[in-house]
Amino acid sequence: MKQDFELTVNLNKIFESLIRNVIPIILVTLLCGGAAFAYTSFFVEKEYSASVSIIVDNRSTMDETEKEDTSNKKTNTDITASRMMAKTYIAILKNKTVLASVADRVNTSSEIVQNGNVKPISAEKLNSMLSMSSVNETEILQISAQTTNPQLCVDICYAIVDEAKIVLQRTMNTLTVNSIEGDNILIPTSPVAPNIASNTAIFAFLGFLVSCAVFAIIGSFDLRVKATDDISKIIGYPIIGEIPSIKTDTPKKPAKRKRLNFR
């Protein structure tokens, strides 16, 4: 029973502390959210993303007669095989040797790299910029490049398509590798990162939690008695009387008489 009472008292103190400090809590929340917004907006470098979709025809190399008979046909078996091989294509394109070759293509063909506007990229750096996936488990591969320069994103996409045509045809004996976008990969105009709204909301929420925790701890350790009922609850007995606090005027000390010296 005593433990339940102590728990109730502590919860009441915590709740009262939060209510008393609601304004500081709101200010801390706004301050954290504002700081995150300002930092993300003005100090974090913006990143852009460009993507390209390629279709890999999995039909093996055939003789001239077979090619003429099936030039306009693609069986369900071919489509299923292409879907199943999508992960294999991705693994090949993410091979270190392939990425090194793509990086060399970008460094030698990209004008912004040649002009010195962007530093040359390495295979390791390129790997962190790329993301590859199969579109809805189809034979279509979507390749995205995310960098701090919009033009560099596009140059990487073109380079990896050119490299895919050579590597996949050589290693997998595929018939064709085609880009859906062709020579019209769009240059991104809006950044995809950082997410200003998300960062602001996260840090504002963290500020709210931290400020609530601080004031809750302060309230739980506050042992001051603020009302008569608090004493009754602590000692477990009713209070039958109170001694009022009477303010009395302090009597003034009589002024000292000055002695007059007569000469």
ABEGO torsion letter per residue (X at the ends): XAAAAAAAAAAAAAAAAAAAAAAAAAAAAAAAAAAAAAAAAAABBBBBBBBBBBBBBABBBBBAAAAAAAAABBBAAAAAAAAAAAAAAAAAAABAAAAAAAAAAAAAABAAAAAGABBBBBAAAAAAABBBBBBGGBABBBBBBBBABAAAAAAAAAAAAAAAAAAAAAAAGBABBBBAAEAABBBBABBAOBBAAAAAAAAAAAAAAAAAAAAAAAAAABABBABAAAAAAAAGBBBABBBBBBBBBBBBBBBBBBBBBBX
